[in-house]
Amino acid sequence: MDILIFIVSMSALIYGADFIIEESEKIAIHFKISAFVIGATLVALGTSLPEMAVSMSASIQGSGDIAVANVIGSTIFNISLVLGVVFLIAKNINPERDLFAKDSAWSLFPILIFILMSIDGKLGKLDGILFLILMGAYLLFLIQSDQVEETFEESLEDKKHFPWAKTIGLLIIGFIFVVGGANFAIESAGNIARDFGISEWIIGLFLVAFGTSLPELTVAIKAARSNNADMAIGAIIGSNVANFTMVLGLSSIINPLNVDLSANFFDIMAALIVSVMLVFITANKLYNKSAGIVMMTVLALVISNSF
């Protein structure tokens, strides 16, 4: 039964991702917004909902370790697995936006601030508020960096003909499919893992983080196959920012989160290293299959070392 649920939930993820990509592209074209910015905002926030649901639930139940590990693990998977897959399957990646100059730093800011905040061993309400302010700054930066000139008359004319109700409706359906599919995929995969005798610790550390990264992976694959790698890369960077700022921010406001930097040193350093790798890739424009293989190799090393 769990295998059937897993197959159905994965199908929901795929169809939901289709809706999100298609309707997000329509919004981008309508407002003359770049695919990258749509990916870094609308798509990224939507695909971060599973991480938010898991971490906030864990915080409410007093399981701070799960909340933090989920974000750290998702960062590792988002960059090494998702970005690696994008580089491997995309036919041509030539971003119009200068990702290094404009966006790469945002892959480092959140995790560096997280480490500084965690030196005292916990993330409190004030830390959570600062995280949310950082998320607001990121959104403001994206809006200001992607402004286009458009006359008021043109804007009014476009709004008259744009099918807002249909687009918003399909976006909502897409996000429901993606989030619901991810949640059921996590639960069913967990049951399957237990049937094979895999420990609860391994399930929590890797399965939950991987499961909550499934929406980003599915959306990125669809975007890359549609020759829209800009949206895929934007979704990865935006999702990582949202995971640290919104997910940890809201979770720490609900309940202070204990963070043991020494005990979790390897995982946190792995997340930091892959973030630095993303900066290096954008700086040297290494958007190719070789970079994808390197990213997948790093993921394999992280997993093998943890086991």
C-alpha positions, 0 to 999 in steps of 0.5 A: 500500500505504501508503494502505491501511495508513494507512486501516486504522491510522486505523480501529484508532485509532477503534475503540480510542478507542471501547473506552477511552471506554466502559470509562473511563466505567464505571470513573468511574461505579463509583468515583463519580469524575468524568469529568475525573479519569478523562480526566486519569489513565487516558485521558491516560496511555494516549494518551501511550504513543506519545509515550513510545515515540517519545521514549524510542527517540529518546533511546536512539539519541542523537537528543535533538532528536527526543525534545524536539521530539516533546513540544513539538510534541505540546503544540501539537497537543494544545491547539490542534488537539485542544481546538479540535476539541472546542470545534467539535464538542461540542454543550454544554460545561459542566464540573462541575469548576472547571477554572480554579481546580483544573487550569489551572495544570497546563497551565503548570507543566510547560513553565515548569519545562522552560524553567528546566531547559533554561537550561543547555542540557540535561536530565540524570538529576536533571532527569528524576527531578524530572519524575517527582516532578512527575508523582506530585504531579499524580496525588496532587493529582487523587486528593485533589481528587476524593475522594468519601464512600463506605461500606466496605459499599457499596464491597464490594457494588459490587466484587462486581458489577463486570465487572473482567475484561471492563473491563480486557481491553477497555481493554487492547485499546483502548490496543493499537489506539490505540497500534498504530494511531498507530504505523502511521499515522505510518510510513505517512503518512511514506512517503506524504509522502516519495513527494510529496517533503516534506523529512525535517525537516518530517516529523520536526517536524510528522508525528511530533508530529501522529501521536503526538497522534492518540490524544488527538485520536481519544479527544477527538472520541469523548468530545465527541460523547458529550457528555463534554467533561469527559473530553476536556479532562481527557485533554488537560491530563493528556496534556500533563503526562505528556508533559513529566514522564513522557516527557521524564523517562524519556527524560532518565534514559536519556540526557541530552537537549540542548536549544537554547532559542535555536534552538528559541525559536519552537516552545517559545514557541508551546507556552507561548502555547497553554498560556497560552491554555488558562488564559485559556479556563478562566478565562473559561469560553470553551467555545464554537465561537469559542474553537475557531476561535481555537485552529485559527487559532493552529495554522495560524499556527504551521504556516505560520510554520514552513514 
